[in-house]
Amino acid sequence: MTTGWKLLMHALRMIFANLPAALRISWLPFLLTVAVNWYLAQYMQGVRVATPQGPRIDPSRLGEYSAVMLGYVILTGVLFA
């Protein structure tokens, strides 16, 4: 077996050996991110308006939209850092 294959097999063994522990640690942050993403998808429906060119963000609510998206990015970064 060549060195490349040995390295690949070793990396895969390390990943799958640690997978149960990684899943125990990361399931809650992952579910929180999914829940926040779902909520924001529902919330942002009110921010968009229909135009002849397609749905657009209402300019009067652009600051609110930007603040919510920035909060989401920060939350995701904190949970997965």
Protein Blocks (a to p, Z undefined) as FASTA:
>chain_A
ZZklmmmmmmmmmmmmmmmmmmmmmmmmmmmmmmmmmmmmmmmmmmpccdfkbpcddfkl
mmmmmmmmmmmmmmmmmmmZZ
